[in-house]
Amino acid sequence: MTELTEIRWHGRGGQGVVTAGKLLAETAMGSGQYFQAFPDFGPERMGAPIRAFTRLSSKPITIHSQIQEPDVVLVLDPTLLGVVAVAEGLKENGTLLVNTSQSPAEVRTATSFGTGKVCTVDASHIAIEEMGRDITNTPMLGAFASATGIFDIDDLAEKLRAWFGKKISPEMVEANVRAMRRAAEEVQEG
């Protein structure tokens, strides 16, 4: 892991954007790293565009602001493309990861992100098949692990089981783990 990795999440209220950012931070803590995870939203209703931020570092983090120039941007809802400037501020060598059935080349064109890495995964399709619901946060965590190499998928699966273990049924926990692993395998890079 680099000294500091800054991540910005885009999604809609109710999609688990904030939970995904926190789960990623908890995984960092479990591996001895420092982290910050926080949302950026007001009194928006379910379905409104929201952002969340995660910082991961091998050293203490002294920055306490929103992330303006992220290393990684994750987009959980493809309807935000063209509505929200998701690639704004993304570092030239950054990674843009989008939940979509489109190809990385199509996303690159739609977002005008001409440099860096663009990855896509149809997390909605995976979530519906594995969990029966279009909740894409856990599949996107798997895609994140695959696209960035920052975390091992097994570490994320362990943290996911601990996080959701007392909140949802064991069957749904394992469905989330399957969705996460499958997204890690199906992510496309372009």
C-alpha positions as CSV (number, residue, x, y, z in Angstrom):
1,M,0.0,0.0,0.0
2,T,1.2,3.5,-0.7
3,E,1.6,6.0,2.1
4,L,-1.9,7.5,1.5
5,T,-4.7,6.3,-0.7
6,E,-7.7,8.6,-1.0
7,I,-11.0,7.1,-2.3
8,R,-14.3,8.9,-3.3
9,W,-17.5,6.9,-3.5
10,H,-20.5,8.0,-5.6
11,G,-23.9,6.5,-5.3
12,R,-27.5,7.2,-4.2
13,G,-29.0,7.2,-0.8
14,G,-29.9,3.7,0.3
15,Q,-27.3,1.9,-1.9
16,G,-24.8,1.3,0.9
17,V,-22.2,3.8,-0.2
18,V,-21.4,4.9,3.4
19,T,-21.4,1.3,4.7
20,A,-18.9,0.2,2.0
21,G,-16.5,3.1,2.8
22,K,-16.7,2.1,6.5
23,L,-16.2,-1.6,5.8
24,L,-13.1,-0.8,3.7
25,A,-11.8,1.4,6.6
26,E,-12.5,-1.5,9.1
27,T,-10.5,-3.8,6.9
28,A,-7.6,-1.3,6.9
29,M,-7.7,-1.2,10.7
30,G,-7.6,-5.0,10.9
31,S,-4.4,-4.9,8.8
32,G,-2.7,-2.3,11.0
33,Q,-3.3,0.7,8.7
34,Y,-4.7,4.1,9.6
35,F,-8.0,5.2,8.1
36,Q,-10.8,7.8,7.8
37,A,-14.3,7.1,6.5
38,F,-17.0,9.7,6.3
39,P,-20.0,10.6,4.2
40,D,-21.0,13.9,2.5
41,F,-24.7,14.3,2.4
42,G,-27.3,16.6,3.9
43,P,-31.0,15.9,4.4
44,E,-31.3,14.1,1.1
45,R,-33.9,11.4,0.7
46,M,-33.4,7.9,-0.4
47,G,-32.2,7.8,-4.0
48,A,-30.5,11.2,-4.0
49,P,-26.9,11.4,-5.2
50,I,-24.4,11.1,-2.3
51,R,-20.7,10.9,-1.8
52,A,-18.6,9.2,0.8
53,F,-14.8,9.3,1.4
54,T,-12.2,6.9,2.6
55,R,-8.6,7.5,3.4
56,L,-6.2,4.6,3.9
57,S,-2.6,5.0,5.0
58,S,0.4,3.2,6.5
59,K,1.1,6.4,8.6
60,P,-1.2,8.5,10.8
61,I,-3.6,10.7,8.8
62,T,-3.6,14.4,9.7
63,I,-5.8,15.7,6.9
64,H,-9.4,16.4,7.9
65,S,-11.2,17.5,4.8
66,Q,-13.2,16.1,1.9
67,I,-11.2,14.4,-0.8
68,Q,-10.7,16.7,-3.8
69,E,-8.1,14.7,-5.8
70,P,-8.8,11.0,-5.2
71,D,-6.6,8.1,-6.2
72,V,-9.7,5.9,-6.7
73,V,-13.3,6.8,-7.5
74,L,-16.0,4.1,-7.2
75,V,-19.4,4.7,-8.8
76,L,-22.1,2.4,-7.4
77,D,-25.0,3.8,-9.6
78,P,-24.4,4.0,-13.4
79,T,-27.2,6.5,-13.8
80,L,-24.9,9.1,-12.2
81,L,-22.7,9.1,-15.3
82,G,-23.4,12.3,-17.1
83,V,-25.4,13.7,-14.1
84,V,-22.5,14.0,-11.7
85,A,-18.9,14.7,-12.7
86,V,-17.6,11.5,-11.1
87,A,-14.1,11.8,-12.5
88,E,-13.6,15.4,-11.4
89,G,-10.3,15.8,-9.6
90,L,-9.4,12.1,-10.1
91,K,-5.6,11.9,-10.3
92,E,-4.2,11.3,-13.8
93,N,-2.9,7.9,-12.8
94,G,-6.0,7.1,-10.7
95,T,-8.5,4.4,-11.0
96,L,-12.2,4.9,-12.0
97,L,-14.3,1.8,-11.1
98,V,-18.0,1.9,-12.2
99,N,-20.9,-0.5,-11.7
100,T,-22.2,-0.9,-15.3
101,S,-22.7,-3.3,-18.1
102,Q,-20.8,-0.8,-20.3
103,S,-17.2,-1.5,-21.4
104,P,-14.3,0.4,-19.8
105,A,-13.9,2.2,-23.2
106,E,-17.5,3.4,-23.1
107,V,-17.1,4.6,-19.5
108,R,-13.9,6.4,-20.4
109,T,-15.8,8.2,-23.2
110,A,-18.8,9.0,-21.1
111,T,-16.7,10.5,-18.3
112,S,-13.9,12.0,-20.4
113,F,-11.3,10.4,-18.1
114,G,-8.5,10.1,-20.6
115,T,-5.7,8.8,-18.4
116,G,-5.4,6.3,-15.6
117,K,-7.3,3.1,-15.3
118,V,-11.0,2.6,-16.0
119,C,-12.6,-0.6,-14.7
120,T,-16.2,-1.8,-14.9
121,V,-18.2,-4.6,-13.4
122,D,-21.9,-5.3,-13.6
123,A,-22.3,-5.3,-9.9
124,S,-26.1,-4.8,-10.2
125,H,-26.4,-8.0,-12.2
126,I,-24.2,-9.9,-9.7
127,A,-26.1,-8.5,-6.7
128,I,-29.5,-9.5,-8.1
129,E,-28.3,-13.0,-9.0
130,E,-26.5,-13.7,-5.7
131,M,-28.5,-11.7,-3.2
132,G,-31.8,-11.1,-4.9
133,R,-31.5,-7.3,-4.5
134,D,-29.7,-4.5,-6.4
135,I,-27.5,-3.5,-3.5
136,T,-24.1,-3.1,-5.0
137,N,-21.8,-2.1,-2.2
138,T,-20.3,-5.5,-1.4
139,P,-19.8,-6.5,-5.1
140,M,-18.0,-3.2,-5.6
141,L,-15.7,-3.9,-2.6
142,G,-14.7,-7.1,-4.4
143,A,-14.1,-5.2,-7.6
144,F,-12.1,-2.6,-5.7
145,A,-9.8,-5.3,-4.2
146,S,-9.2,-6.7,-7.7
147,A,-8.7,-3.4,-9.5
148,T,-6.4,-1.9,-6.9
149,G,-4.7,-4.8,-5.2
150,I,-4.9,-2.9,-1.9
151,F,-6.7,-5.6,0.0
152,D,-6.8,-9.4,-0.3
153,I,-10.4,-10.6,-1.1
154,D,-10.2,-13.0,1.8
155,D,-9.5,-10.2,4.3
156,L,-12.5,-8.3,2.9
157,A,-14.7,-11.4,3.2
158,E,-13.6,-11.9,6.8
159,K,-14.4,-8.3,7.7
160,L,-17.7,-8.5,5.8
161,R,-18.8,-11.6,7.8
162,A,-17.9,-9.8,11.1
163,W,-19.6,-6.6,10.0
164,F,-22.9,-8.2,8.8
165,G,-22.9,-11.3,11.0
166,K,-25.2,-9.9,13.7
167,K,-27.3,-7.7,11.3
168,I,-28.5,-10.1,8.6
169,S,-29.1,-13.8,8.3
170,P,-26.1,-16.1,7.8
171,E,-27.5,-17.0,4.3
172,M,-27.5,-13.3,3.3
173,V,-24.0,-12.8,4.7
174,E,-22.7,-15.6,2.5
175,A,-24.7,-14.3,-0.5
176,N,-22.8,-11.0,0.0
177,V,-19.5,-12.8,0.2
178,R,-20.3,-14.7,-3.0
179,A,-21.2,-11.4,-4.7
180,M,-18.0,-9.8,-3.6
181,R,-15.8,-12.7,-4.8
182,R,-17.7,-12.9,-8.1
183,A,-17.3,-9.2,-8.8
184,A,-13.5,-9.5,-8.1
185,E,-13.4,-12.1,-10.8
186,E,-15.6,-10.3,-13.3
187,V,-14.1,-6.8,-13.2
188,Q,-12.9,-5.6,-16.6
189,E,-10.0,-3.1,-17.1
190,G,-9.5,-0.9,-20.0
